[in-house]
Amino acid sequence: MNQIPLYVPLLQAAPGGGGQLATTFITFGLVFLIFYFLIIRPQNKKQKEARQMLANLKKGDRVVTIGGIRGTIQSVKEDAVVLKVDDNTKIEFNKTAVATVLSSAKPDKPEPEKLEADSSEKKE
């Protein structure tokens, strides 16, 4: 019986309850924005860059796998790459196993800037 008076203030409505509700929503909104800009957005950007790197893999690129194996891409398949790691050693990996591209293969076509410079020299 002595415990009943302790619960009575909890059951009564607090004065100015509407202001507390708005403050709570604003606080949760700010916390969500902080998480979005500090965690979610940078992670999505990093995933997008990784997908783009995997999509741009081509023959001749020097790469490192997530296991630390370094090699040159011999062929690119839909979901795999074949790496040449030694003179006569080739290993096939999933594309997702490629961690970084050390150096890209030299482009087969000349750069467009050089073409424009060459064409302007010929006109003169």
C-alpha positions in Angstrom: 0.0 0.0 0.0 2.9 2.4 0.5 3.9 2.0 -3.1 0.7 3.4 -4.7 1.5 7.1 -4.0 4.9 6.6 -5.8 3.1 5.7 -9.1 0.5 8.5 -9.0 2.8 11.2 -10.4 3.7 8.9 -13.3 0.1 8.5 -14.3 -0.6 12.2 -14.3 -0.1 14.1 -17.6 3.0 16.3 -17.7 2.4 20.0 -18.3 3.6 21.2 -21.7 3.7 17.7 -23.3 3.3 19.0 -26.8 6.7 20.9 -26.6 8.5 17.8 -25.5 7.1 15.8 -28.4 8.3 18.3 -30.9 11.8 18.4 -29.2 12.0 14.6 -29.4 11.2 14.5 -33.1 13.7 17.3 -33.9 16.4 15.4 -31.9 15.7 12.2 -33.7 15.8 14.0 -37.0 19.1 15.6 -36.3 20.6 12.2 -35.2 19.4 10.7 -38.5 20.9 13.5 -40.5 24.2 13.1 -38.7 24.2 9.3 -39.4 23.3 9.9 -43.0 26.1 12.4 -43.7 28.8 10.7 -41.6 28.1 7.0 -42.3 25.5 6.2 -45.0 26.5 8.6 -47.7 30.2 8.0 -47.7 29.7 4.2 -47.7 27.3 4.4 -50.7 29.9 6.6 -52.5 32.6 4.0 -51.8 30.4 1.1 -53.1 29.6 3.0 -56.3 33.3 3.6 -56.9 34.1 -0.1 -56.3 31.4 -1.2 -58.8 32.7 1.3 -61.4 36.3 0.0 -60.9 35.2 -3.6 -61.4 33.1 -2.7 -64.5 36.1 -0.9 -66.1 38.6 -3.8 -65.7 40.3 -4.7 -69.0 43.0 -6.8 -70.4 46.5 -5.6 -69.4 45.6 -3.9 -66.1 47.9 -4.7 -63.2 45.7 -5.5 -60.2 45.9 -6.7 -56.6 43.4 -9.2 -55.2 41.9 -9.1 -51.7 44.2 -12.0 -50.9 47.3 -9.9 -51.9 48.1 -11.6 -55.2 49.4 -9.2 -57.8 49.1 -9.9 -61.5 48.2 -8.7 -64.9 44.7 -9.4 -66.3 44.9 -11.8 -69.3 41.2 -12.0 -70.0 37.9 -10.6 -68.6 34.8 -12.7 -68.4 31.3 -11.7 -67.3 31.9 -12.4 -63.6 35.6 -13.5 -63.5 39.1 -12.4 -64.5 42.1 -14.5 -65.4 45.3 -13.1 -63.9 48.8 -13.9 -65.1 51.0 -14.0 -62.0 54.1 -15.6 -63.5 55.5 -16.5 -66.9 53.4 -19.6 -67.1 51.0 -19.3 -64.2 47.4 -18.1 -64.7 44.7 -18.0 -62.0 41.1 -17.3 -62.4 39.3 -15.1 -59.8 35.9 -13.6 -59.3 35.8 -10.0 -60.3 34.8 -9.1 -56.7 38.2 -10.5 -55.5 40.0 -7.6 -57.2 40.8 -5.0 -54.5 42.7 -2.3 -56.5 44.0 -1.5 -59.9 47.7 -0.6 -59.7 48.1 0.6 -63.3 45.7 0.6 -66.2 46.6 -0.9 -69.6 47.9 1.5 -72.2 45.0 2.7 -74.4 44.9 1.2 -77.9 43.6 4.4 -79.4 45.5 7.7 -79.4 44.2 10.4 -77.1 41.6 12.8 -78.6 43.6 15.8 -77.5 46.5 14.7 -79.7 44.2 14.2 -82.6 42.9 17.7 -82.3 46.4 19.1 -82.1 47.6 17.1 -85.1 44.6 18.2 -87.2 45.2 21.9 -86.3 48.8 21.6 -87.3 47.9 20.1 -90.7 45.4 22.9 -91.4 48.1 25.6 -91.1 
